[in-house]
Amino acid sequence: LSLPQGTLPAQRSLYVQFAPSDVVLSLQDVTGISARNHLRATVRKIVETPVGVFVAVDVRPMLWAELTKSAVTKLQLSTGSEVFCLIKSHSLQVID
């Protein structure tokens, strides 16, 4: 992942967190945009809620994306779909 400058401690393990709403899914890799993190993934689970849809994608480890129902329908997402996860570096928070 591409972290904001000055956030990476030298020679230490760290964790990065971000909100599911900060993850954008695409059926193709996208170029010419400001998001620096493009991760190839496979949809593993889709969970509908009254307000939206959570999509579990496997990038080893698993992460969650929050989408609208119409986005899931338009992308024709289902378990096993191959997608790209786009995450802005600004959305990443480093946890020591």
KADA-V800357 format. One record per backbone hydrogen bond with DSSP energy under -1.0 kcal/mol. CO is the residue of the C=O (numbers start at 1). NH is the residue of the N-H. E is the energy in kcal/mol with one decimal. If there is no record, write none. Layout:
CO/NH/E + CO/NH/E
//
This chain:
4/7/-1.4 + 15/95/-3.7 + 17/93/-2.5 + 19/22/-2.1 + 20/23/-1.4 + 20/66/-2.2 + 24/86/-3.0 + 26/84/-2.8 + 37/87/-2.0 + 39/85/-3.0 + 41/83/-2.6 + 42/58/-2.9 + 43/80/-3.1 + 45/56/-2.8 + 47/54/-3.0 + 52/49/-3.3 + 53/67/-3.0 + 54/47/-3.1 + 55/65/-2.3 + 56/44/-3.1 + 56/45/-1.4 + 57/63/-2.6 + 58/42/-1.0 + 61/59/-2.0 + 63/57/-3.2 + 65/55/-3.0 + 67/53/-2.7 + 68/72/-1.9 + 69/73/-2.2 + 70/74/-2.8 + 71/75/-2.4 + 72/77/-2.0 + 78/81/-2.5 + 81/43/-2.9 + 83/41/-2.9 + 84/26/-2.1 + 85/39/-2.5 + 86/24/-2.4 + 87/37/-1.3 + 88/91/-1.5 + 89/92/-1.6 + 93/17/-2.7 + 95/15/-2.5
//
